[in-house]
C-alpha cells in the first residue's frame, strides 16, 4: 500500500488571515503552501536532519500558485503534497489546498527546488543513495493520476 499522496498539513482559517474582502488573503495561501512544503521536505528526509548530516540542502528556485476558490474564516483546510519528478539535482513538487468542510480544491502551488552543497553554495547532485530513495517515492506517485493544472502557466488571450 502506498503512503502517497502525502497529507500532513491541516488548519482552520483564522480571523487574522481574512482580508477586507471577507476571504483568506493571498499571502496566507502562500504561507500554507510553504508550511506544507516544509512538512513534505521533512517527510522526504531532506529537511533539518539531512542538512546537518550532509551539509547539503535544497533551495526553491521557482514557484507558481494557482488560486481557484476562496477560503473564508473557519474553513477547514488540508494540503495534499506530491513528488512529481526528481533527478540528480532537481526536485519538482506540487501542493493542493483543499477546503475539506466545503469539498473543493481552493488552490495549488508548484515548486522546483535544487539540491545545494552548503560548503560551496552551489548546485550539486544528490548522494546516490538519496536519489535512489527519492526515485522509489517518485515511482509511487507516478502510478497515481497527476493533479489538475500541473505545469500550468499564465495564459492571456490576445486582444485584437
TAMOGI-V951685 format. One record per residue. RES is the residue in one letter. SS is DSSP state (@ for helix, = for strand, . for the rest). PSI is psi in whole degrees, 0 to 359 (* if undefined). OMEGA is omega in whole degrees, 0 to 359 (* if undefined). Layout:
((RES & SS & PSI & OMEGA) (RES & SS & PSI & OMEGA))
This chain:
((X & . & 136 & 180) (X & . & 148 & 175) (X & . & 12 & 189) (X & . & 156 & 0) (X & . & 160 & 186) (X & = & 131 & 177) (X & = & 118 & 173) (X & = & 314 & 185) (X & = & 128 & 171) (X & = & 153 & 182) (X & = & 170 & 171) (X & = & 132 & 182) (X & . & 115 & 181) (X & . & 164 & 180) (X & @ & 317 & 185) (X & @ & 349 & 177) (X & @ & 352 & 186) (X & = & 133 & 182) (X & . & 187 & 183) (X & . & 349 & 175) (X & . & 357 & 177) (X & . & 15 & 176) (X & . & 171 & 183) (X & = & 129 & 180) (X & . & 145 & 183) (X & @ & 319 & 184) (X & @ & 332 & 181) (X & @ & 332 & 171) (X & @ & 315 & 178) (X & @ & 318 & 179) (X & @ & 320 & 178) (X & @ & 313 & 180) (X & @ & 319 & 179) (X & @ & 315 & 179) (X & @ & 320 & 177) (X & @ & 323 & 178) (X & @ & 319 & 177) (X & @ & 314 & 177) (X & @ & 316 & 181) (X & @ & 321 & 176) (X & @ & 315 & 177) (X & @ & 317 & 179) (X & @ & 322 & 179) (X & . & 2 & 182) (X & . & 43 & 175) (X & . & 16 & 184) (X & . & 219 & 187) (X & @ & 315 & 179) (X & @ & 314 & 180) (X & @ & 316 & 181) (X & @ & 312 & 183) (X & @ & 331 & 179) (X & @ & 331 & 188) (X & @ & 354 & 187) (X & . & 36 & 177) (X & = & 159 & 177) (X & = & 194 & 173) (X & = & 152 & 181) (X & = & 132 & 177) (X & = & 125 & 181) (X & = & 345 & 177) (X & = & 139 & 181) (X & = & 144 & 180) (X & = & 132 & 179) (X & = & 139 & 179) (X & = & 123 & 178) (X & = & 121 & 185) (X & . & 317 & 183) (X & . & 154 & 181) (X & . & 155 & 172) (X & . & 143 & 183) (X & . & 166 & 179) (X & . & 134 & 179) (X & . & 348 & 178) (X & . & 142 & 177) (X & = & 128 & 181) (X & = & 151 & 177) (X & = & 143 & 179) (X & = & 133 & 176) (X & = & 126 & 184) (X & = & 143 & 184) (X & = & 139 & 167) (X & = & 110 & 185) (X & = & 327 & 185) (X & = & 145 & 172) (X & = & 140 & 170) (X & . & 194 & 189) (X & . & 337 & 183) (X & . & 353 & 187) (X & = & 153 & 175) (X & = & 128 & 185) (X & = & 121 & 182) (X & = & 163 & 181) (X & = & 136 & 183) (X & = & 127 & 180) (X & = & 128 & 176) (X & = & 120 & 177) (X & = & 140 & 171) (X & = & 101 & 189) (X & . & 332 & 181) (X & . & 342 & 179) (X & . & 351 & 172) (X & . & 41 & 177) (X & = & 161 & 172) (X & = & 127 & 183) (X & = & 328 & 184) (X & = & 167 & 176) (X & = & 150 & 178) (X & = & 138 & 181) (X & = & 136 & 184) (X & = & 146 & 169) (X & = & 121 & 177) (X & = & 149 & 174) (X & = & 145 & 177) (X & = & 130 & 187) (X & = & 133 & 169) (X & = & 116 & 185) (X & . & 342 & 176) (X & . & 321 & 182) (X & . & 345 & 184) (X & . & 35 & 181) (X & = & 158 & 174) (X & = & 137 & 180) (X & . & 159 & 179) (X & . & 149 & 170) (X & . & 147 & 170) (X & . & 145 & 187) (X & @ & 320 & 181) (X & @ & 328 & 177) (X & @ & 315 & 178) (X & @ & 317 & 178) (X & @ & 317 & 179) (X & @ & 317 & 179) (X & @ & 325 & 178) (X & @ & 324 & 177) (X & @ & 316 & 179) (X & @ & 316 & 178) (X & @ & 317 & 180) (X & @ & 325 & 176) (X & @ & 318 & 178) (X & @ & 324 & 182) (X & @ & 341 & 179) (X & . & 351 & 180) (X & . & 154 & 174) (X & . & 137 & 179) (X & . & 144 & 176) (X & . & 154 & 180) (X & . & 139 & 175) (X & . & 18 & 171) (X & . & 134 & 178) (X & . & 13 & 181) (X & . & 154 & 176) (X & . & 167 & 177) (X & . & 128 & 180) (X & . & 121 & 178) (X & . & 121 & 179) (X & . & 142 & 178) (X & . & 135 & 176) (X & . & 125 & 181) (X & . & * & *))
